[in-house]
């Protein structure tokens, strides 16, 4: 609904009986974004092209899918996104043990991360939605009471901005992201291999077999990870490259150049069939590009009661590098007591 009155609708109930709500942001061009207060999940982004309306993100029909899933589709991820090796880290000389939910490692916030929480709605007006969450001291093993606000802002320039703000009463870690899966030909269009992706980075962080970075930056030159010019996904995601084989496709962190905390152009995707282009901007040092290699393993169905196909969506996850707290050369996602965590990601659509 255009104007100041944001449309909201019932999105089902959680297992605990909590009522979930779906909020609709719409701009003057008719671009429409739906966000659920459970997990802060982006449930749909409908782009009004000359060929018709195209929903460009994967999602579920109601909250039950988001509660049951293990692929983080559309959701906010935290307290720390991506992996922490061995589920351990040291801060101020003290070691903390986290819940290990990915083999021997901690992934995307642990057993019950931010993607599995019902967020409080701070405001829902016009084209802006603000969500709030409090994460108590030692939740999933992290120190400090962490207060988080995430603001979604849809502009009339067809930009969806996600702004993250957090404070803690004790030194802690904070590394928040959104895990939306994009398919610019449509959520139900199948494998996205014909779509072209460009990432504006000269290096990436290679990993071991458990997807933990080796601690080095490796040039993308002469590798399948060289996406400095637009490449079809299918041209790279099955090549006999050791790192591609480890990830079963693209599932790696790119080191964005000249990190200084300012918003910069990080990536671009384009679909010939729909004509839609997505540009991604972030003020964080890394971007995890994931080509949906593990989709299709669950019996859960998405929109239209259709099962997800492997590689039917891809993610651009802005972040501090995976396992950064345990790597001396990586920028650290440490949030000091009394300081503020501020991060932003922008998704801009052209059509």
C-alpha positions as CSV (number, residue, x, y, z in Angstrom):
1,X,0.0,0.0,0.0
2,X,1.5,3.3,-1.1
3,X,1.8,6.2,1.3
4,X,2.1,6.1,5.1
5,X,-0.1,3.2,5.8
6,X,1.9,0.0,5.6
7,X,0.0,-3.1,4.8
8,X,0.4,-5.9,7.3
9,X,-1.1,-9.4,7.3
10,X,-1.1,-12.5,9.5
11,X,1.7,-14.9,8.5
12,X,0.8,-17.8,10.8
13,X,1.9,-18.9,14.2
14,X,5.1,-20.4,15.5
15,X,5.2,-23.7,17.4
16,X,5.2,-21.7,20.6
17,X,1.9,-20.0,19.4
18,X,3.6,-16.6,18.6
19,X,1.8,-14.7,15.9
20,X,4.0,-13.8,13.0
21,X,3.2,-10.8,10.8
22,X,4.1,-10.0,7.2
23,X,4.8,-6.3,6.4
24,X,4.6,-4.8,2.8
25,X,6.8,-1.9,1.7
26,X,5.9,-0.4,-1.7
27,X,7.4,2.5,-3.5
28,X,6.0,4.8,-6.1
29,X,7.1,2.6,-9.0
30,X,5.3,-0.4,-7.7
31,X,8.4,-2.3,-6.5
32,X,7.1,-4.3,-3.5
33,X,9.0,-5.9,-0.6
34,X,7.5,-8.2,2.0
35,X,9.2,-8.8,5.3
36,X,8.3,-11.1,8.2
37,X,9.0,-10.2,11.8
38,X,10.0,-13.8,12.4
39,X,13.7,-13.9,11.6
40,X,13.4,-10.5,9.9
41,X,13.0,-12.6,6.7
42,X,12.6,-10.9,3.3
43,X,9.7,-13.1,2.0
44,X,9.4,-11.5,-1.4
45,X,10.7,-8.7,-3.6
46,X,8.4,-8.1,-6.6
47,X,9.9,-6.1,-9.4
48,X,7.5,-4.5,-11.9
49,X,9.2,-5.1,-15.3
50,X,7.8,-4.3,-18.7
51,X,7.2,-8.0,-19.1
52,X,5.2,-8.2,-15.9
53,X,5.7,-8.7,-12.1
54,X,8.7,-10.8,-11.1
55,X,9.3,-12.0,-7.5
56,X,13.0,-12.3,-7.4
57,X,13.7,-14.0,-4.0
58,X,13.1,-17.5,-2.6
59,X,10.7,-17.8,0.3
60,X,8.0,-19.7,2.1
61,X,4.2,-19.2,2.2
62,X,4.0,-18.8,6.0
63,X,6.1,-18.7,9.1
64,X,6.2,-22.5,9.5
65,X,8.7,-22.7,6.7
66,X,11.0,-20.2,8.2
67,X,10.8,-21.8,11.6
68,X,11.5,-25.3,10.2
69,X,14.2,-24.5,7.6
70,X,17.9,-24.9,8.0
71,X,19.0,-22.9,4.9
72,X,18.4,-19.4,6.3
73,X,16.3,-18.4,3.3
74,X,15.7,-14.6,3.5
75,X,16.6,-14.3,7.2
76,X,18.6,-12.1,9.3
77,X,21.7,-13.9,10.7
78,X,23.6,-13.3,13.9
79,X,25.0,-12.8,16.5
80,X,27.9,-13.7,14.2
81,X,27.2,-14.9,10.6
82,X,29.2,-17.5,8.9
83,X,31.7,-19.9,10.7
84,X,33.8,-19.7,13.8
85,X,36.3,-22.6,13.8
86,X,35.8,-25.1,16.6
87,X,33.1,-22.9,18.1
88,X,35.7,-21.1,20.3
89,X,37.2,-17.7,20.5
90,X,39.2,-15.6,23.0
91,X,38.3,-12.1,24.0
92,X,40.1,-10.0,26.6
93,X,42.1,-13.1,27.6
94,X,39.0,-15.2,28.2
95,X,37.9,-18.2,26.1
96,X,34.3,-18.6,25.1
97,X,32.7,-21.8,23.8
98,X,29.9,-21.5,21.3
99,X,27.3,-24.1,20.2
100,X,28.6,-26.1,17.2
101,X,25.9,-26.7,14.6
102,X,28.1,-27.3,11.5
103,X,30.3,-30.3,12.2
104,X,32.8,-29.1,14.7
105,X,32.2,-25.4,14.0
106,X,29.7,-22.7,14.9
107,X,27.6,-21.4,12.0
108,X,25.3,-18.4,11.6
109,X,24.7,-17.8,15.3
110,X,24.3,-21.3,16.6
111,X,21.4,-23.6,17.5
112,X,18.9,-20.8,17.8
113,X,20.3,-17.8,16.0
114,X,18.6,-14.5,15.1
115,X,16.9,-16.2,12.2
116,X,14.8,-18.2,14.6
117,X,13.6,-15.3,16.7
118,X,10.4,-13.2,16.6
119,X,11.7,-9.6,16.4
120,X,9.8,-6.7,17.9
121,X,8.5,-4.2,15.5
122,X,9.8,-0.7,16.5
123,X,8.0,1.1,13.6
124,X,6.2,0.2,10.4
125,X,5.4,3.3,8.4
126,X,5.4,4.2,4.7
127,X,8.4,2.5,3.1
128,X,10.4,1.9,6.4
129,X,10.3,-1.0,8.8
130,X,12.3,-1.2,12.0
131,X,12.9,-4.4,13.9
132,X,14.4,-4.9,17.4
133,X,15.9,-7.8,19.2
134,X,17.6,-8.3,22.5
135,X,20.2,-11.1,22.8
136,X,21.0,-11.9,26.5
137,X,24.4,-12.4,28.0
138,X,25.8,-15.9,27.1
139,X,23.1,-16.7,24.6
140,X,24.7,-19.3,22.3
141,X,27.8,-18.7,24.3
142,X,28.4,-15.0,23.5
143,X,29.2,-12.5,26.2
144,X,27.2,-9.3,26.8
145,X,23.6,-8.2,26.5
146,X,23.3,-7.2,22.9
147,X,20.6,-4.9,21.6
148,X,20.0,-4.9,17.9
149,X,17.9,-2.8,15.6
150,X,17.6,-3.5,11.9
151,X,15.9,-1.0,9.6
152,X,14.6,-1.8,6.1
153,X,14.1,1.3,3.9
154,X,12.7,1.1,0.4
155,X,13.5,4.2,-1.7
156,X,11.7,5.5,-4.8
157,X,15.0,4.9,-6.6
158,X,14.3,1.1,-6.3
159,X,16.9,0.6,-3.5
160,X,16.3,-1.6,-0.5
161,X,18.6,-0.5,2.3
162,X,19.2,-2.7,5.3
163,X,20.8,-0.9,8.2
164,X,22.1,-2.7,11.2
165,X,22.7,-1.0,14.6
166,X,23.8,-2.8,17.8
167,X,25.2,-2.0,21.3
168,X,26.3,-4.2,24.1
169,X,27.0,-3.8,27.8
170,X,30.1,-5.9,27.6
171,X,32.8,-6.5,24.9
172,X,31.4,-9.1,22.5
173,X,31.3,-10.1,18.8
174,X,28.8,-8.8,16.3
175,X,28.7,-9.6,12.6
176,X,25.2,-9.4,11.1
177,X,24.0,-10.1,7.6
178,X,20.9,-11.0,5.6
179,X,20.7,-14.4,3.8
180,X,18.3,-13.7,1.0
181,X,18.5,-16.0,-2.0
182,X,18.0,-14.2,-5.3
183,X,16.8,-15.5,-8.6
184,X,16.2,-12.6,-11.0
185,X,14.2,-14.7,-13.4
186,X,11.7,-15.4,-10.6
187,X,11.5,-17.5,-7.5
188,X,9.9,-20.4,-9.3
189,X,12.0,-20.3,-12.4
190,X,14.4,-23.1,-11.4
191,X,18.2,-23.3,-11.7
192,X,19.9,-19.9,-12.0
193,X,22.9,-20.9,-14.0
194,X,22.2,-18.7,-17.0
195,X,22.3,-15.6,-14.8
196,X,25.5,-13.5,-14.8
197,X,27.3,-12.4,-11.7
198,X,30.0,-9.8,-11.2
199,X,31.9,-9.3,-8.0
200,X,34.2,-6.3,-7.7
201,X,37.1,-8.0,-5.8
202,X,40.6,-9.1,-6.7
203,X,40.9,-11.7,-4.0
204,X,39.0,-14.2,-1.9
205,X,39.6,-16.3,1.2
206,X,40.2,-20.0,0.3
207,X,39.0,-22.5,2.8
208,X,39.7,-26.0,4.2
209,X,37.3,-28.9,3.7
210,X,35.0,-27.6,6.5
211,X,34.8,-24.1,4.9
212,X,37.1,-22.5,7.4
213,X,39.4,-19.8,5.8
214,X,43.1,-20.8,5.6
215,X,44.0,-17.3,6.7
216,X,45.3,-16.1,3.4
217,X,44.0,-13.8,0.6
218,X,44.3,-15.5,-2.8
219,X,44.1,-13.7,-6.1
220,X,41.0,-14.5,-8.2
221,X,43.1,-14.3,-11.3
222,X,43.1,-17.5,-13.4
223,X,40.6,-19.2,-11.1
224,X,36.8,-19.7,-11.3
225,X,36.5,-17.0,-8.7
226,X,37.5,-14.3,-11.1
227,X,34.1,-12.6,-11.5
228,X,35.5,-9.2,-12.1
229,X,33.8,-9.3,-15.4
230,X,30.2,-10.8,-15.6
231,X,30.1,-14.5,-15.8
232,X,27.3,-17.1,-16.2
233,X,27.1,-19.1,-13.0
234,X,27.0,-22.4,-14.9
235,X,30.4,-21.6,-16.5
236,X,32.2,-21.8,-13.1
237,X,30.3,-23.7,-10.4
238,X,31.2,-27.2,-11.5
239,X,34.8,-26.7,-12.7
240,X,37.5,-29.1,-11.4
241,X,39.0,-26.5,-9.1
242,X,39.8,-27.6,-5.5
243,X,38.0,-24.7,-3.9
244,X,35.0,-25.1,-6.1
245,X,34.9,-28.8,-5.2
246,X,35.1,-28.0,-1.5
247,X,32.1,-25.7,-1.7
248,X,30.2,-27.8,-4.2
249,X,30.1,-24.6,-6.2
250,X,30.6,-21.0,-5.1
251,X,30.5,-20.6,-1.3
252,X,33.4,-18.3,-0.6
253,X,34.2,-14.9,1.0
254,X,35.4,-12.2,-1.3
255,X,37.8,-9.5,0.1
256,X,36.4,-6.2,-1.0
257,X,39.2,-3.7,-1.9
258,X,40.2,-0.6,0.1
259,X,38.0,-1.3,3.1
260,X,37.4,1.9,5.0
261,X,33.9,1.5,6.4
262,X,32.2,3.4,3.6
263,X,29.5,2.1,1.4
264,X,30.9,0.7,-1.8
265,X,29.7,-1.2,-4.9
266,X,30.4,-4.9,-4.2
267,X,28.5,-7.0,-6.7
268,X,26.1,-7.1,-9.6
269,X,23.8,-9.8,-11.0
270,X,21.8,-9.8,-14.2
271,X,19.2,-12.0,-15.8
272,X,18.7,-11.9,-19.6
273,X,15.2,-13.4,-19.5
274,X,13.6,-11.0,-17.1
275,X,16.0,-8.1,-17.9
276,X,16.4,-7.4,-14.2
277,X,19.7,-6.2,-12.7
278,X,20.7,-6.3,-9.1
279,X,23.5,-4.1,-7.7
280,X,24.8,-4.8,-4.2
281,X,26.5,-2.2,-2.0
282,X,28.0,-2.7,1.5
283,X,30.3,-0.9,4.0
284,X,31.7,-4.2,5.3
285,X,35.0,-5.8,4.3
286,X,33.7,-9.1,2.9
287,X,31.0,-10.5,0.7
288,X,30.1,-14.2,0.9
289,X,28.9,-15.4,-2.5
290,X,26.9,-18.6,-2.2
291,X,25.3,-20.3,-5.2
292,X,22.7,-22.4,-3.4
293,X,24.6,-25.6,-3.6
294,X,22.8,-27.3,-0.7
295,X,19.2,-26.3,-1.7
296,X,17.0,-29.2,-2.7
297,X,18.0,-31.4,0.2
298,X,14.9,-30.6,2.3
299,X,11.3,-31.8,2.0
300,X,10.1,-28.3,2.8
301,X,8.3,-26.6,0.0
302,X,8.5,-22.9,-0.7
303,X,6.2,-20.5,-2.5
304,X,3.5,-22.1,-4.7
305,X,4.0,-25.3,-2.6
306,X,7.0,-26.1,-4.9
307,X,10.2,-27.7,-3.6
308,X,13.4,-25.8,-3.9
309,X,15.8,-26.9,-6.6
310,X,19.5,-27.0,-6.1
311,X,21.1,-23.8,-7.2
312,X,17.8,-22.1,-7.8
313,X,19.0,-19.0,-5.9
314,X,22.2,-17.3,-4.8
315,X,23.2,-15.1,-1.9
316,X,25.3,-12.0,-1.4
317,X,26.1,-11.9,2.3
318,X,27.9,-8.8,3.5
319,X,30.1,-9.6,6.4
320,X,33.4,-9.5,8.3
321,X,35.4,-12.5,7.1
322,X,34.5,-16.0,8.3
323,X,36.4,-17.0,11.5
324,X,37.9,-13.5,11.6
325,X,38.1,-13.5,15.4
326,X,40.6,-16.3,15.2
327,X,42.7,-15.0,12.2
328,X,45.4,-12.4,13.1
329,X,45.3,-10.7,9.7
330,X,41.5,-10.3,9.4
331,X,39.6,-7.3,10.6
332,X,37.8,-8.3,13.8
333,X,34.0,-8.2,14.4
334,X,34.6,-7.0,18.0
335,X,32.0,-4.7,19.5
336,X,33.3,-2.9,22.5
337,X,31.0,-2.0,25.4
338,X,29.7,1.5,24.9
339,X,30.5,1.5,21.2
340,X,28.0,1.0,18.3
341,X,28.0,-1.5,15.6
342,X,26.9,0.1,12.3
343,X,26.6,-1.7,9.0
344,X,24.6,-1.3,5.8
345,X,23.8,-3.3,2.8
346,X,21.9,-1.9,-0.2
347,X,20.2,-3.9,-3.0
348,X,19.4,-1.7,-6.0
349,X,17.1,-3.0,-8.8
350,X,17.1,-1.9,-12.4
351,X,14.6,-3.2,-15.0
